[in-house]
């Protein structure tokens, strides 16, 4: 799994369409091995990103939990602190 893909479920505020698209883009990049596809592969690459984005939207819309939503800003602050501790 690509390290740049972050959990999107059960956060307050909820994941935006841009968050879902970014995760889909990272996933397609990882699977295809392309950071930026050639012109010959661009249409297939873009179509895959759109399909994965729709799948993510469907998944997040159908998941259920009884846990309280997590705070996105608090999670980001914790990640920054771990990064700073790890990399200095």
PLY file of the C-alpha trace (Angstrom):
ply
format ascii 1.0
element vertex 88
property float x
property float y
property float z
element edge 87
property int vertex1
property int vertex2
end_header
0.00 0.00 0.00
1.26 3.43 -0.85
2.25 5.37 2.24
0.54 8.52 0.94
-2.91 6.93 1.07
-4.50 7.98 4.33
-7.58 6.49 6.02
-10.66 8.48 4.98
-13.45 6.83 6.97
-14.98 8.15 10.19
-13.36 11.56 10.36
-14.83 14.89 11.28
-15.00 16.72 8.94
-15.70 13.89 6.49
-13.46 13.18 3.52
-14.02 15.49 0.58
-14.26 14.48 -3.05
-10.74 15.87 -3.50
-9.46 13.62 -0.68
-11.03 10.59 -2.36
-9.64 11.54 -5.76
-6.14 12.05 -4.32
-6.25 8.60 -2.71
-7.49 7.08 -5.98
-4.71 8.82 -7.91
-2.07 7.48 -5.52
-3.53 3.98 -5.79
-3.56 4.03 -9.61
0.00 5.39 -9.66
1.12 2.57 -7.39
-0.66 -0.17 -9.33
0.35 1.11 -12.78
3.90 2.07 -11.90
3.40 5.45 -13.60
3.68 8.75 -11.83
2.63 10.46 -15.02
1.43 8.28 -17.90
2.48 8.70 -21.52
0.01 10.24 -23.95
-0.81 6.74 -25.21
-1.81 5.64 -21.68
-3.29 8.89 -20.39
-6.93 8.07 -21.20
-6.75 4.65 -19.54
-4.97 6.13 -16.52
-7.54 8.92 -16.09
-10.44 6.46 -16.52
-8.94 4.23 -13.83
-8.61 7.16 -11.43
-12.28 8.06 -11.99
-13.44 4.46 -11.48
-11.43 4.08 -8.28
-12.74 7.44 -7.02
-16.32 6.24 -7.56
-15.53 2.97 -5.78
-14.09 4.90 -2.81
-17.18 7.13 -2.65
-19.43 4.06 -2.69
-17.38 2.33 -0.02
-17.25 5.30 2.33
-20.96 5.92 1.84
-21.88 2.36 2.80
-19.56 1.79 5.78
-21.08 2.00 9.25
-19.55 2.40 12.69
-20.69 3.11 16.21
-17.36 4.75 17.08
-17.28 8.53 17.42
-15.69 10.39 14.49
-11.95 11.02 14.76
-10.60 14.56 14.60
-8.74 15.08 11.31
-6.62 17.96 12.67
-5.57 15.95 15.73
-4.60 12.99 13.53
-2.54 15.29 11.29
-0.77 16.81 14.31
0.08 13.34 15.62
1.44 12.33 12.21
3.63 15.46 12.09
4.95 14.73 15.56
5.80 11.14 14.58
7.50 12.37 11.43
9.53 14.94 13.32
10.59 12.32 15.86
11.50 9.88 13.10
13.31 12.23 10.74
14.40 14.98 13.10
0 1
1 2
2 3
3 4
4 5
5 6
6 7
7 8
8 9
9 10
10 11
11 12
12 13
13 14
14 15
15 16
16 17
17 18
18 19
19 20
20 21
21 22
22 23
23 24
24 25
25 26
26 27
27 28
28 29
29 30
30 31
31 32
32 33
33 34
34 35
35 36
36 37
37 38
38 39
39 40
40 41
41 42
42 43
43 44
44 45
45 46
46 47
47 48
48 49
49 50
50 51
51 52
52 53
53 54
54 55
55 56
56 57
57 58
58 59
59 60
60 61
61 62
62 63
63 64
64 65
65 66
66 67
67 68
68 69
69 70
70 71
71 72
72 73
73 74
74 75
75 76
76 77
77 78
78 79
79 80
80 81
81 82
82 83
83 84
84 85
85 86
86 87
